[in-house]
Amino acid sequence: MRTKILWIILTIVFIGCNEHIIYRNYINLGESWTFNKKVRFDIENFLAGEQNEFNIYIHLRNNNEYQYSNIFLIATLKDSINILEKDTLEYAMANSEGQWLGRGFLGLKESKLWWKKKYNFPSGNLIICEIEQVIRRNGEEFPDKELKGIVDVGFSIERAK
């Protein structure tokens, strides 16, 4: 419980300190991320029609229960009708010596993972981002049913500098 309160306070502080952040939200997964569970973010499309370009990031918070050095994700960006973007992504989570690449302390690390650079949002009322994990063990045909150690998934939009 203390850790959750600390993360809420830190998130508020970091959001308040960066005027480039347009949207940032996190979803807590508990102990594990179940296969086929899509994490969904609904964003009011207040960006439509702006001439600005935006960078899009995926945020992952992991603890020491995470047993892989990388992660595979499928990220989808859509409006109420069409899929705008859909990518299969691979990100490194640890270096070759097994040390986590993210920032943080007390066994909880956060990785800010770049997805789209200088993206222009289309006109519309709602943008939906869905993120799912598709990690599997080497030599296995099917993904893990539960991915332990990923405790939060986040999504953010920032003005490109």
C-alpha positions as CSV (number, residue, x, y, z in Angstrom):
1,M,0.0,0.0,0.0
2,R,2.8,2.4,0.8
3,T,4.4,1.7,-2.5
4,K,1.2,2.6,-4.4
5,I,0.9,5.9,-2.5
6,L,4.5,6.7,-3.2
7,W,4.0,6.0,-7.0
8,I,0.9,8.2,-7.0
9,I,2.8,11.1,-5.4
10,L,5.7,10.7,-7.8
11,T,3.5,10.5,-10.8
12,I,1.8,13.8,-9.8
13,V,5.1,15.5,-9.2
14,F,6.6,14.3,-12.6
15,I,3.4,15.3,-14.5
16,G,3.4,18.7,-12.9
17,C,7.1,19.3,-13.8
18,N,6.9,18.6,-17.6
19,E,4.7,20.9,-19.7
20,H,5.4,18.6,-22.8
21,I,3.3,15.8,-21.4
22,I,-0.2,15.9,-22.9
23,Y,-1.5,12.6,-21.5
24,R,-0.2,9.9,-19.1
25,N,-2.0,7.1,-17.4
26,Y,-1.1,3.8,-15.8
27,I,-3.1,0.6,-15.2
28,N,-2.1,-1.7,-12.3
29,L,-2.0,-5.4,-13.3
30,G,-1.5,-6.8,-9.8
31,E,0.8,-9.8,-9.6
32,S,0.9,-10.7,-13.3
33,W,-0.1,-9.8,-16.8
34,T,-2.4,-12.5,-18.2
35,F,-2.0,-13.5,-21.8
36,N,-4.8,-12.1,-24.1
37,K,-5.5,-9.3,-21.5
38,K,-5.3,-6.1,-23.5
39,V,-4.5,-3.0,-21.4
40,R,-6.7,-0.2,-22.8
41,F,-6.4,3.5,-22.6
42,D,-9.2,5.8,-23.8
43,I,-8.0,9.3,-24.7
44,E,-10.2,12.2,-25.6
45,N,-8.9,13.4,-28.9
46,F,-8.2,16.9,-27.9
47,L,-5.1,16.8,-30.1
48,A,-7.0,16.5,-33.4
49,G,-6.4,19.2,-35.9
50,E,-3.3,20.6,-34.1
51,Q,-0.3,21.1,-36.3
52,N,1.9,19.8,-33.6
53,E,3.7,16.5,-33.7
54,F,3.7,14.1,-30.7
55,N,5.9,11.3,-29.3
56,I,4.1,8.3,-28.0
57,Y,5.6,6.1,-25.2
58,I,4.7,2.9,-23.4
59,H,5.7,2.7,-19.7
60,L,6.3,-0.6,-17.9
61,R,6.9,-1.1,-14.2
62,N,8.5,-4.4,-13.3
63,N,9.8,-6.0,-10.2
64,N,12.4,-8.7,-9.6
65,E,9.8,-11.4,-10.4
66,Y,10.1,-10.6,-14.1
67,Q,12.2,-13.5,-15.5
68,Y,13.1,-12.2,-19.0
69,S,15.6,-9.7,-20.3
70,N,13.2,-8.4,-22.9
71,I,9.5,-8.1,-23.7
72,F,7.4,-8.4,-26.8
73,L,4.2,-6.3,-27.1
74,I,1.5,-5.7,-29.6
75,A,0.4,-2.0,-29.5
76,T,-2.6,-0.8,-31.4
77,L,-3.8,2.8,-31.8
78,K,-7.3,3.2,-33.2
79,D,-10.2,5.6,-33.4
80,S,-13.8,4.5,-33.0
81,I,-13.8,2.9,-36.4
82,N,-10.3,2.3,-37.8
83,I,-7.0,0.9,-36.7
84,L,-4.6,3.8,-37.1
85,E,-1.4,2.0,-36.1
86,K,-0.6,-1.6,-35.1
87,D,3.0,-2.7,-34.3
88,T,4.7,-5.7,-32.8
89,L,7.4,-4.3,-30.5
90,E,10.4,-5.7,-28.7
91,Y,12.1,-3.9,-25.9
92,A,15.1,-4.7,-23.8
93,M,14.3,-4.8,-20.1
94,A,17.8,-5.8,-18.7
95,N,21.4,-5.6,-19.9
96,S,23.6,-8.5,-20.6
97,E,24.6,-8.8,-16.9
98,G,21.0,-9.1,-15.8
99,Q,20.6,-5.5,-14.4
100,W,17.3,-3.8,-15.0
101,L,17.5,-0.9,-17.5
102,G,14.6,1.1,-16.0
103,R,14.7,3.8,-13.4
104,G,13.5,3.3,-9.8
105,F,14.3,1.9,-6.4
106,L,13.2,-0.7,-3.9
107,G,13.1,-3.5,-6.5
108,L,10.6,-1.6,-8.7
109,K,11.8,-0.3,-12.0
110,E,10.0,1.8,-14.6
111,S,11.0,1.7,-18.3
112,K,9.8,4.5,-20.7
113,L,9.7,2.9,-24.1
114,W,9.5,4.9,-27.3
115,W,6.8,3.8,-29.7
116,K,6.0,6.6,-32.2
117,K,8.1,9.7,-33.0
118,K,6.5,12.9,-34.4
119,Y,3.1,11.4,-34.8
120,N,0.1,13.4,-36.0
121,F,-3.3,12.4,-34.6
122,P,-6.2,12.3,-37.0
123,S,-9.5,14.2,-36.4
124,G,-12.0,12.4,-34.2
125,N,-13.5,12.2,-30.8
126,L,-11.7,9.3,-29.1
127,I,-8.4,7.6,-29.5
128,I,-7.9,4.1,-28.1
129,C,-4.6,2.5,-27.3
130,E,-4.5,-1.2,-26.6
131,I,-1.3,-3.0,-25.4
132,E,-0.9,-6.7,-25.0
133,Q,2.0,-8.9,-24.1
134,V,3.0,-11.8,-26.4
135,I,6.2,-13.1,-24.7
136,R,7.1,-16.8,-24.8
137,R,9.9,-19.0,-23.7
138,N,12.5,-20.0,-26.3
139,G,11.4,-23.1,-28.2
140,E,7.8,-22.8,-27.0
141,E,5.0,-22.4,-29.5
142,F,2.6,-20.6,-27.2
143,P,3.0,-17.5,-25.0
144,D,3.2,-17.6,-21.2
145,K,-0.3,-17.6,-19.7
146,E,0.8,-15.3,-17.0
147,L,3.7,-12.9,-17.2
148,K,4.8,-12.3,-13.6
149,G,6.7,-9.2,-12.6
150,I,5.1,-6.6,-14.8
151,V,3.0,-4.8,-12.3
152,D,1.9,-1.6,-14.2
153,V,1.5,-0.6,-17.8
154,G,1.4,3.0,-18.8
155,F,0.8,5.1,-21.9
156,S,1.9,8.7,-22.6
157,I,1.7,11.3,-25.3
158,E,4.2,14.2,-25.3
159,R,4.7,17.2,-27.6
160,A,7.7,16.5,-29.8
161,K,10.5,19.0,-29.1
